[in-house]
Every structure is written in C-alpha cells, then in structure tokens.
Amino acid sequence: MLRIVNKLVEAWYQGSPWLSLLKPLSTLFRWQAEKRRNAYLSGKKSSWRASVPVIVVGNISVGGVGKTPLVAWLAQILQEAGYKPGIVSRGYGSRAPRYPFDVSPDTNVIECGDEPMLLAQNTRCPVVIDADRVAAVKFLLKHHACDLIISDDGMQHYALARDLEIAVIDGSRGLGNGLCLPAGPLREPPSRLQEVDFILVNGEGFVPVQPHYRMSIVPGQLQNLVSKSSLPGNALATQAPVHGVAGIGNPSRFFATLRSMGYQVMEHEFPDHHQFRAKDLSFNDGLAVIITEKDAVKCAAIAHDQCWCLRVSAELPALFKNALIDRISVLSAHPKTNV
C-alpha cells in the first residue's frame, strides 16, 4: 500500500500521463470543496465564533509541510508576548477514552496521538484533541484560562470561525501539479491562498504569486530515547552510516536533513502516524538509529540504546513575528461574544 501511495505522490510532483485519467474526479473534488466553503461564506451553514482570537494553521495540500514545529514556535512567541495560548488538534490516530480530550505531557501517546503529545511536551500549553474543532475549543475555554486559540491543521474545518489563517507550503514540493485530489495533492484549489492572512514557505524553491515569508526547520540536538542524554546534532556523522527511520507526512525531507548534516543514511520509511513496533527499530548491525521527534514520542517503550531522535525547531523572520503580533494585538483589543 505504501508503495502505491508513493507512486501517486511521485506522479503529483514529477508528472505522469496516467494522472489524466483521474482529472474528472479532481474536478468533482474541487467543486465539492468550493461548494462547501461557499456554504459557510454565504451563511447557509453557520460557523461558531469563540470569544478569543482563533489562529488556524494549515495547508491546502496533503502531506507534511512543517506545521507542528510552526505551532510550537507560535505558542512560544505568543507566551513571550504575554498571551496564554491553547492548542486544539484533531489527534489523528488517537484512542482517547472520551472526546474532547485534555492532553498533558504525561498522557499515554496511544490516547492522544503523536503530534498533540509533542506539542504538549514542547509548549507546556493546554492541548485538547477532537475531530470536532468547535467542541475542542469550547472545552479548552471552559477548562483552561486561555486568551488565544491555535488550531493545528484546521484550515478546512469551517465550522470554527477564525480570525487569522496561516497557510504553510513545502518549498521543495510547492503545490505539485496544481490539481485537487486525486489527480493532484491539493485539498483546495490554489486560489484559496488569496484569502489567507499569511503564507509561509518552508524552505527554498517554490515562490507563490502572493506575498509570503520564508520559514525553515532547523535541526538541533540528538536525544537518546533510552538514557535521555543529548549530543550535538551531527555528533554521529563521523561514524558509520546510520539508519534513518521516519513515519511522517514527508519523510524525504527528514532524510535530506540528515544528509545535509553529514550523515550517510539508510532510509526506512513508514506511513504517517505509523504505530511502531520494536522490530521497526532493530537492524542487528550495531549502527545508530535516528528517528524524527514526532515518532520518538511513540517509541520510548520499544527503543534500544542506539536509538536517537533529532530535535528540530522552526525559525521565522522577525518581520513575520512583528506582523503577527501586531495583528493579534488589534484582535485582542476587541473582545467578542460567543455566537
């Protein structure tokens, strides 16, 4: 199944004549996406508005674009600016005893999913998961003293009204062939980018028509999954090759990052949100295994002493930070009533 998915993704970004067979389905998908959005814009369907500003971080394409490190960065700079942000997320793959579900750093990752756990650990902000984003925000505001909400990957969840939209694009992939699913990688047409407040391009390469800012995901230290000891990020690059293991939306970006740090990488790719087993990390050759920070939250109980995770963080220009804080200051100065 993973091989089929990879072939489809490769066709989206590198081109393939057989994709033309899927174009009628893409036309239908795009029509339905636009119809659904227009229903909210026209008032045929209603959106619930929170009493505090809501920032939605998302993308119009499928696959990983670096949203989780960005959400962590947003939480940090907003806390530094004196705000008390809370985070809502779908909690993909979670098996919580109930929803909405409050996530803390010591929650069982099986109950909440990998991304919410990582955000809870790295931001120390309240994190609530629920596929129903409105229910998640209501729960968050009822149980936590938040004055601002960050919705992780909620751009297409129009039942939740938003005050700011931040769209993230992978610089190396861009928008692929510009087609909606299944002939292309897009959840919504490229024109949707004209309506968001900020566009962030992760890495070099793609240049949107609209004004945008560049962001980057910067590698940090290696952390051992067993001993919790840390090393400089490239500390193992002078040794033998390493096993790179990733179960994320865009594993090629992770492997490329390792190579840019000087590593010889043997790639082991798994589906996004993969539930790892001990054998997935065991290669019986004594070589180091480096996994993503997102995968690491699921692997502590099955890791061996040669397993390391590469910590990463988002870096954004001061111009974007200042523009964002200015916009939020204006929004916060005008309290709203829940509707």
N, C-alpha and C positions, 0 to 999 in steps of 0.2 A: 504493500500500500504506500509506504514512504517513497519507494522508487517512482511510483506513478505520480504522486504529488510533486516530487522533484522535477519530473519531466514536464509537468504542466507549468510549474513556476519558471523553469528554464525557457519554455516557449513564450511566456508572458514578457520576459525581459530581453530575450535574444531573438525572438521571432520564429515562427514556424507556419508553413502554409496550411496545415490542418486546423489551425485555430479558426479559420474562416467558417468551418462547419458549426462552430459554437456562437457565431455572431448573432443569429436570431434570438438565442437565449439571452445574450448580453443586452440586446435591445429591450427585451421584456423586463430584465432585471433593472435596467436603468429607468424604464418607465415606471415600474413599481416603486423604486426608491424616490423618484421625484414626486410621484403622486402622494406617497406617504408624508414626505416633508411638506408639501404644499397643503396637505390637510391640516397640519399644525399651524402653518403660516397664515392660512385663511380663517382660522378659528373653527373649522369643522371638528377638529379634535383639540382638546384643551391641554395646556401644559401647566404643571404645578410650579409655582414660584416660591422659593424659600425666602425667609426673612433676612438672610445674609447673602452676600455675593457668592455666586457659584462660578467657578472656573472649570471649564471642560477641556481636558487634554485628550486628543485623539488623532486619528488619521483617516484618510479616505481610501487607503489601500489595506490589503491583508498582509500579515507577516509582521515581524519585529522591526521597529524603527527607533527604539531607544526611549520609549515613553516612561518606563519605570524609573530609570535614573533621572529623567527630567522631573517627574513628580516629586522625587526625593529632594532634588535641588530646589524646586518651588517651595516645598514645605520648609526647607531650611532658611531660605532668604525671607520668606514671609514671617517666620518666627523671629528672625533677626530684626525685622521691621516693626515688631511689636504685635503682630497678629497671632491669633490662636486657630490655626487651620485644622480641619478634619478632612479625612480622605474617605471616599466611597469607591468601591470597586465591585466588579461582578463576582470575583472569586472563582474563576474558571476551574472546573475540576474539583471544587470543594465538596466536602461531605459534612456540612455543619449539622448539628442536632436541630437547628431551627434557623429561620431567616426572618428579619435581618440578624446578622451575627457579628458580635463585637470581637475584633481580633486584637490580641496583645502579643508582645514578643515571646511569651511562653505558651501560646496556643499551639496545639498539635497541628502541624502543617497539613495533615490529611483533612482536617476540618475546614481549613480556610483557603488552601491553595498557595502556590509558591510566591506570586507577586505580592498579594496582601501581606504575607508573612515578612517578606523582605522589606516592604515599606514600613511595617510596624516596628521592625528591628532597627532600621536605619534612620527613621524620622522621629520616633517617640511621639508621634501624633496619634490621636484616636483614628482607628481604621474600622470601617463597617462594610461588610460584604452583603450583596443581594443583587440578583439579576434585575430586580425592580429598583432602579436608582432612586425613584421618589421615596419608596419605603425606606431605603437605606439612609437618605438624607433626613427624613423625619425622625428616624431612630437616633441618628447622630446628634441632632439638635436637642432631642429630648433628654439624652443621657450624658451629653458632654457639653462643656462650655466653649463652643466654637463660634467664632465670628466670621468665618470664611470656609467655604467648601471647595475641595479639589475633587473632581470626578475623573477617575482614571479610566481612559478608553471609553468615554461615554458620548462621543460626538453624534452617533446615530440614535441615541436614546432621547427623542424629542419630547417625551412626556415630562422630562425635567427641564424647566426653563433655565437658561444660562445667561450670565452677564458678560462673560468673556469666553471666547473659543480660541484654543491654541492648536493648530494643526502641525503635525510633525511629518516630515518626508525624509526617507532614506536617500542621502546624497548619491550613493553609488548605484542605486536602482531607479531613483526618480519615480515616475508614475508608470513605468513599463511601457506597454503599447497604448496606454491611454484608454483602454476599454474596460467596461464593467465586467464583473463575474458573469459567466465562467470563462469567457474568451480573453479576459484580462484580469489584472489584480485589484481593480477598484470596487469599493463598496458604493461609491457615489461618483458622479461624473466630475471631471477636472474643474468645471465651472463652480463647483461648491467652494473651492478655495477663495473665490472672490468675496465670499460672505463671512469669512472668519476674521478675527481681530488680529491674530499674529500667525505668521508662518515661520516655522523653524526647520532648517535643512540640516540633518545630522550628517556631517562630513562634507567633503568636497564632491564636485561633479555636477549634479543636477542644478539648474538655475530656473526657478519659477518665473513666470511672467510678472507675478505680483511682488510687491515689496516683501522682503524676508530677512531673517537673521540666520547666521550660521551657528550651529552648536557642535560640540564634539564630546565623545565619550572617552574619558581619559583613564588608562589603566593605572591602578595603584599597587598596593602590596599583595603578595601571596599570603594566604592564611591556610594553615594546615587544618584539615577537618577533624583530626583526632586530638592533637595537642593544643590547638588554637594558637600556636606560635606563628609569628609573621616574619616574612623575608621581603627584601626589595622585589619588585615585580619581575625583574629579569634575572634574579639570582640563580635560577636553574638553567639559564640559556647556554651556559658554557659547558654543561654536562651533555649526556647522551640525548637523543631525541625524547620527546615527551608524548604522551597520549593526550590529545585534546578531546574532551567529551562535552557535548552540548545538546540540550533538549529545549531549544528556544526557537523563536519565530524566524530568525535569520542566522543560522549557525555559521555561515560562511564569514560573516563579519567578525565573529569571535575568533575563528581560526586565523583570519587575516591579521587581527590584532596581535595574536601570539607570535606570528611570523614577523611582524613589524618590530617586536621586542627582541628578536634574535633567535627564536625557538625553531627547531625542526619539529614539525607537528605531524603526528599520525592521527588522522581525523576519525572521530567516531560520532556520527550524527544520529540523533533520536528525534521523534516528533515533539513539537511544542507541548509543554506541560507533561512530559513523559514521567511516569511513576517508575523511578529507578529501582533496580534490584542489585544485590551485591555483585553478581556476575557482570553487570554492565560496567563496573569499575575495576574489574580484576582481569589482568592480562598475563600474569605469571611470568613476567620478564624483569621485574625489579625496577622498571622505569617509572618516573613520576607521572602522575595523572593530574591534569589541570582542568577544572570544570568551571562553569560560569557561576557567578554569585547567586543567580536565581535558582539554579539547580542545587546549589550547595545546601539550601535550607531544607531540602528533602533527603539529603544523603548522609547526614551526620551519623545516623544509626547504622549505616551499612558501609561506611568508609574504612579504608585501611590507612596505615601511617604514611603512605606515599601519595595520598590524595590531597590536593591543594585547590583552593578556589582563588580566582583572580578578582579582586575587588575593583570596582570602577566607579567613576563619578562623572556627572555632566558638567561641562564648562560652557558658559554662555557669555556673550559680550556685555559690558557694562551698559551699553546703550539700550539693550533689551531689558535688562534688570530695571533701569531707571524708568523706561516707558511703562513697564508692567506695574511698578509700584505707584506711579503717577495715576494710572487708570484705576487701580484698586482704591487709592485714596479718595478719588472722586466718588466711586461707587459706595464706599463705606460711609461717606458723609451724608448719604441719602438713604436712611433706613426704609425698609419695605415691610409690607404686611403679607403674611402667607395668603395665597389665593389658590 
